[in-house]
Amino acid sequence: MSFSTRQRRSTTSDSSQPSKPESYTKADKPGRSSSSSNGREESGNDRGLAWFTALFALGMVRYMSATTNIIHNCDEVFNYWEPLHYLLYKSGFQTWEYSSRFALRSYLYIVFHEVVGRPASWLFAYEKVRVFYAVRIFLGLLSVISDATLVIAVSRKYGKYLAFYALAMLCLASGCFFASTSFLPSSLSMYAMSLSSGLFLLDKPAQAVAVAAVGVILGGGESHLYGTEGPLFYLRNGFNNFNFCFIFALLFLSILPIVWRKYAPDLLIVVSPLYIWLAFMSLQSHKEERFLYPVYPLVCLAASAVIESFPDLVRDKYSPYDKSTIVVIAKVLRPGALCLILCASHARTFSLINGYAAPFEVYKILDHYDDAGTGSVLCVGSEWHRFPSSFFVPDFIGEVRWINDGFQGLLPFPFNATLGGTSAAPPYFNDKNKASHEQYLEDLQACSFLVELQLDRPYHYRGNDLSTWEAVAALPYLDREVSPAKYRSFFIPYLWEQKNVFGTYKLLKRMSKPK
C-alpha cells in the first residue's frame, strides 16, 4: 500500500519512448536505497519525524486535555467513574445496567483502570480529585503512545510532510482532544486503532492484530459484549444499528486514500471534499459522539493525506516534477487548509471548555466548606446529569441525594454493600426507565448543600430563597438552548461573550438558623 502517486521518468536509454507510469513510494526518492521501505534506519533529513518530536507534541496536548477536558456525557460518570470510585472507596452510584439481574456491563474495562487508580488512591489518600486526574493522565499517556506510533509509521512509510500534517491534526483536532482522555471504552478502541494501524505500517502484522483484538475485547461496544452497542449484540441481532454501520462506513472511507493513491489517482478529485468535510465534522459534539471515537485518528490521517495531495489534483500525471504556477499554488494551499481546520478546531475546543466547565469548578469549591460538619448532605436536582462524579465530593459529605425536579426516569442509586455491592440485584432497578419512589430525598430540610443551575426561565429556583440558602460559588454556564449556534459552537473573540447567553451554575449552602 502506498499513499503516493508521483511518477518518475524512465531511466532507460531510449528516451524517445514514453515511459509507463510506475508506483512511487518514499523508497523511490533520489539517493534512497530500497531498504528504507522495510523500516530500517534511514540517514540524513530523510529519516522523517523523530520519536521525540511526536511524543513531546502529543504529550503536551494530551496533558492539557487531561487537566481541562470536561465530561461530555453522564454515561461516562455513572457507568465508569462511579463504579471505579466504588472499587477504590466503597461508595458511588450504580446504574441498572450493572445490576446482576440485567448484567449489561462488565467490570473488566473498569478493573483495567483500577490498576492505576489504586496506587493513586494510596498516594493521594485525602485528595480524591487527584486520583481522578491521575487516571486521566494515564489515559492521555496511552493516547500519546498509540498516536505517536502511528505518526512515526506514516513518517517512515510515506514521508515527513504527511506525518507532520497528521501530527498537527492529531494534536489539535477537537474530537481527538476530548476523546483522548475520556474514560470510555470507545476511547480505548481509539487507542487500539491508532496503535494497530501504526504497527501494520511498520510491517508488524502479528502485533497489529493482537492490539486490535485487545481493543475489540476491552473497548468494543461500551465495555460489554452482549449489551446494546456491543459486538456480540450485533452478531446476535443483526447489523441494523445506525451508529455501528456509520462507524464501519467511516473506517472504510478512512482507508480509501491508501487505495486511490495507488490504484485510482483520479478518484482523489471526487472524494477530496468528503475528507475535508469529515475533518470539520470531527469538531462537532453530540450525545452519541463517543461511538465515533475509534475512527478519529484515521479520519485525521485521511484528511491529512488529502491535504498533502493537493498538488496531485493539478499536476500532469506524466510529469511528476512539474513546477508550474498552478502546482506551486496548490502546494501553498496545503498549509492554508491545514491552518483553517486547526483554527476552527481550536475555536471549538475553547468554546466547549469555557462554556461548560462550571460543574467541575463548582464541586471543587466544596472542599473549602468542611466546617459544615461530617455527614453533610449534598442535594442535586435537575443537574444530576452534570454531576462530575464522586471523586469531586469531599469526605465530609456523608451522601449525595437527588431531589425531585420533575424528572420521571430511573436515576442511579448508591451501591448497596448490604445486598452484595457489585454483585447485587437491587429491587428498585428496572429496565423500563421508570422512576423508583426511593430515588428522591423527600425531606429537603436534610440538605446541607444544593447545586443548582439558574437560567433565564420562568422556573422556580430554590436558591432564590435567600432566607434559606446562600450562594458560596456562582460561575457562568453557557445556555445552549437560547444561544445562536454559530456563536456557541466556535469561540470567536469578543462575539462569543456578547452573542451567547449564560446561566449561573451555583453551589448553595443552607444558612444557619439564628439562635
N, C-alpha and C positions, 0 to 999 in steps of 0.2 A: 504494500500500500504506500502511496505517496501523495503528499499534498500538492506537489508542484507539477506544472505542465510546461515549464520552459523547455524549449528545444535548442539543441546545439547544432552547429554547422557540421556538414560531413567532413571527415578527416581524410577521405580517400584522395588519391592523386588526380582523379578525374573530376575536376571542379565544374565541368560543363553540365554534368548530370545533376538534376535536382535531388537533394537528399530527402530521405523519408524522415518524417518526424519521429523522434525517439523519446521515450520516457526519460524525464530529467529529474534527478534527485539531488540531495545535498552532496552525495558522493561524486557527482559529475562535475563539481566546480573545478576550475583550473587549479592544478597543483595539489589536488587531493587524491590520496590513494583510495582504492576501493575498500580497504579495511576499515575506513571510517564508518561506513554504513553498518558495520557489525557492532557498533557501540564501543570500540576500543578507544584508547587515549588519542586525542587529537592535539595538534600543536598550533601555536600562534593564536591569532584572533579568531580562527575558525572553530575553536573549542566551544563556542556558544556561551550561554549564560552559566555562571558559576553557581555551585550549590549555595555559597554564602549569600549571593545576591537574592536568590529566590527565598531562602529561609529567613533572611533578615526582613525583606519587604513584607512577606506574608506574616511573619511573626509580629511585627509592629501593628499591622492592621487587625490581626486576629486578637491581639491583646486589647486593642481599643474596643473591638466587638464584645469581648468577654466582660469588660467593665462598663460598657454603656448600652449594650443591647437590651431592648425591652422584651417582655413576654407577649407574643402576638396572639396567643390563643389560650383559653383557660384549660384546654386539654393538656397542654404542657405542664401546667401547675398540678392539676388534680390526678392526672394519670401517670406522672413521672416524678415530679419534685416531691409531692406529698408522700407517695409510697417510700421514696428514698429517705425522706425525713423520718418516717416511722421506723425504718430499718435501723437508722442511726440513733434516734432519740425516743423511740417507743411512743410517739404521738404524731398525729397527722390525719388528714382526711382521706377517706376511702370512697371510691365510686362503685356503682353497682356492677361495672364490668369486672372488678376484682373480687367480687363475692364468689365464694366457691360454688354457689348454686348456679351461677351463669358461667364463670371462668372463661371470660372472653379474652383476658390478657394474661400474659406470663410475666413472672418476675425476673426472667433470665436477663433481659436488657438492663433492668434496674440494678441487679446484683453486679453486673459488669462495672457499673459506676460506683458501687459501694466500695470497690477496691481502692478508689481514690478518696471517696467521701469519708471512710472510716479513719484512715490516718489523719486526714484533715480535721476531723472532729476531735481527735486527741490533741492535735497541735493547737487548735483554736477552741479550747474547751468552753470558753464563755462567750464566744463570738460566732454564732451560727451563720451570720451573714458572710463571714469569710469562708466558711465551708462551701456555701453556695457559689461564691466566685472562684474558689479553688476547683470545683467541678467544672465550671465554665472554662477556666483556663486550660484544664485538661482536654476539654472538647476542642478548644482552639488549637491546642498542640497537635491533636490528631488531624485537624484540617490542614495545618501547616505542612505536616509531613506528607500527606497524600497529595495536596496541590503542588508542593514543590517537586515531588517525584514526577508528576505529570508535566510540569513546565520543563524540567531538565530533560525528560524523554523527548518532548517536542523539539527542544533546542538541539539535541544530538541528532535527531532524525530529520528535521526539516529546516533547521537554521535558527539563528538567534533572533531574527526580526519577528518571525511568527511567535516565538517563545516570549519575546518581550511584550507583544500585544496581548497574548494570553495571560501573562503575569499581571499586567495592568488591569485586565478585565476581572481576573480572579480576586485581586486585591480590593478593587473599588466598586464592583457591581453590587448594587444594593441587595439583591437576592442572596448572593454569596456572603455578604457581610452579616446578614441576620441569620441565615441558615447555619453558618459555620459554628456558632456557639449556642444553638438551640438544643435543649435536652429532649430530643425527639428521635425515634428510630429512623425516620426518613433522613435525618442529618447523618446518622451512621451509614446509611445506604449511600449518601452523597460522598462521604469519605472513601468508602469502598469503591465507588465508581471511578473516582479520580485516581486512586492508587492502582486499581486493577488496569485502568487504561494506560497509566504510565508504565507499569510493568510489562504490559503487552507490547508497547512501543520499544521497550528496552530488550525485547526478544527473550522475555522470561514468562512463557505461557503457563507453566505449571503454577508459579506463584500468583499470576494474574487470576487464574481460575480459583485458587484457594481463597484469595481475598474476596473475589466476587461471591463465593459461596458463603463466607462469613457475613458479608453484607446482606445477603438474602435471608439467612437464618436469623441473625440478630436484628437487622433493621427492616426486613421486609414486612410491609403491612402493619405498621404501628406496633411492632414487637409481639404480636400474637399471630399464630399460624392459621387459626380457624375462625377468628373473629372477622367482622366486616372490614374490608380493605386488606385482609391477609391473603398471601399467595394461595394457600390451600382452600380458602373460601372460593376463589375464582375457579380452581380446578374442580371444585365440587358443584358450583352453581353456574358456571359459565362466565366467559369474559364479556359481560354486558354492562360493566360499570364505566361511566364516562371518565372518571379520574384515572382508572387503571389503563384504559385504552389510550387516553391522551398522553400519559407518560411514555407508553411504548411508541406512540407516534413521534414524540419528541426525541426519543432515543434513536429512532430510525433517521429522523431528519438530521440529528447531530453527526451521524457518520457519513452523510451524503457528501460533504466536502472532500472526504478522503477518496470517495468513489469517483466523483466527477473530475477531480484534478488529474486522474489517470486515464479514465475511460471516456469521459464526455465533457471536455472543457467548455463547450458551448452552452451546456446546461447552467453554467455559472450566471449567465445573463438573466435566466428565468428565476433562479432561486435566491439570488443575492438580496433582493428586497425582503425576502422571507426571514433571513437570518438577522438582518438589521431590526426587523420588527420583533423577532424573538428576543434580541438583546434588550430592546426597550420594554418588552413585556415582563422580562425578569426583574424589572424595577418595581412592578406593581405588587400590592399586597391584597389578599382577600382571605376569607375564612379557611379555605382549603388549600392555601398556598403550600402548606407543608408537604402535600402529596407530590409537588413538583420539585422538591429539594434535590432528589437524586440526579436530575438532569442538568442542574445549573452549571456545573463545571464544563460539561460537554457543549452546552449552549454557548458558553463564553468562548470555548475553543473554536466552535464552528463560526461564530461571529468574527473572531479574530482571523480565521482563515479567509473569510470573505473580504474583510478589510485589506488583508495582505495581498489579495488577488486583484485589487482594483486595476493595476496596470495591465493585467491579462485580458481585461474586457476590451481594451482598445489597441493592444499590441498585435502586430502582424504575426500570426502563428508560425510563419515560415522564417521570421526574423526575430529570434528571442532576445537579441541585444539591441532592439530598436530603441533609439533615444530621441524620437520625435517629440515635438512640443506637447502633443496630447498625452503621450506616455509620461512625460515629466509632470504634467498637471495631475494625472492620476496618482502618481507617487506622492505628490504634495497633499492630495485629498485624504490619504490614508491616516496620517496623524490627526488631521482635522476631524474626520469621522470618529476616530477613537476618542478624542477630547470631548466631542459633543455627547457621546454616550456616557462617558465617565462623569462629565459635569452634571448631566441630568440625573445620573445615579447618585452622586454625592448630594444633590439637592433633595432627592427622595429620602435618602438615609437621614439627612439632617432634619427634615420635616417630621419624620416619624419619631426620632429620638426626642426632639424638643417638644413635640406636640403631645406625646402620650407617656412620658416618663414620670409623671406626677405620682402614681401609686407607689413606685419604688421608693421615691424620696420621702413620701409622707409616712410610710411604715417604718422607715429607718429612724424617724424622729421619736418613735415610741420609746426608744432606749433612754431618752432623757427624762422620762416621767415615771421612773420606778418608785417615786415617792407615793404613788397611788396604792402601793402595797401588794404583797404576794397574793395571788388568787384573783387578781382583777380580771374583769370580763370585757373582751373586745367585741363589739357588735357591728355587724356589717349587713346592710340591707340590699338594695338593688345593685350594689357594687361587688357582689360576691364573685362575679366572673372576672373581676380585675384584681382579685386577691393574689399577691405576688408569691405566696407560699408561706408555710410556717417557718421557714428559715429567717424570715423578716420579723417574726414575732418573738420578743424577748421573753426570758424565762419567768419574769414576774407576772406575765399574763397567764392566768390559770386556764382559760379556754377562749376560743373564738366561736361566737354563735351567730347564726343567721337570724335576721328579723324579717317579718313578713311585710314586703312592699308590693305585694300583688302577684309575684311570680308563682305559677301553679305547676311548674315542673319539679322533677325529683332532684334534690340537691345532695352533694356529698355529705356523708356523716363521718364523725371521728372513728378511727379504727377502734374496734371493741376487743380489748385484750381478754375480757371475760369470756367472750364467745369463741375465742381462738385466734384473734389477731388476723394475720394474713390468710389463715385457713378458714375464717368464719364465714357463715352464711346468714347474715342478719335478716330477720323477718321484715324489716322496714324497707328493704330494697325490692324494686320491681323493674321489669324490662319494658314497661309501658310509658315511662317518663311521667308518671303520676306522682304528685306531691304526697309526701308522708306527713301525717299530722304531728310527728315528732321532730321534724326538721327545723322548726322555728322556735325561738325563745319567746314565750308568752309574756313573762314578767320583764318589761323593759326597764323597770327600776333597778334590775340587777346589772345593767350595762354601766361599766366604768368609763369606757371609751366608745366612740362611734365614728365610723368612717362614712363619709357622705360626699357625693358629687352634686354640686348645686349648679344647675343650668338655668338659662333664661326661659323657664317654662312655668306655666301656672300650676305647679305642683306644690304639695305640702312638704316642706323640708323641716325635719326635726331640729336641725341646727339653728333655725331661725328663732327658736325659743331661748332667748338669751338669759332667761331666769334659771334654766336648767343646764345649758351647755355653753362652754367657752371654747373658741377655736384656738388650738395650740399650734396648728400648721395649716396653711392655705396656699396652694400652688395652682397655677393656671393649667387647664386641661382643654385641649382642642375639641370644640364641639363640631364633629364631622357632619352632623345632620343639617346644619344651617350654614356651614362654611362652603364657599364656592369650590368645586372640585379642582379647578386649575390652580387655585392658590393653596389649598391644603395639601395637594399631592406632592408638590415640589416647593422647596424653600426658595423664595425669591426675596432678596434683601429688601427691607422696608415694607414691601407689599404683603409679605407673609403675616406680619403683625397687624397691619392695617386692615386687610381684607377679610381675615379669618375671625371667627367668633370663638371666644374662650369661656369655659365654665370655671368653677373653682373647686378643686379637689381638697377636702377638708378632713383634718383629724380633730375631733371634738372630745373634750374631757368634761365629765359631769362635775358641775360646781359643787363645792362642799356646802352643805346646809348650814345656815347661820346657827350658832349655838344660842 
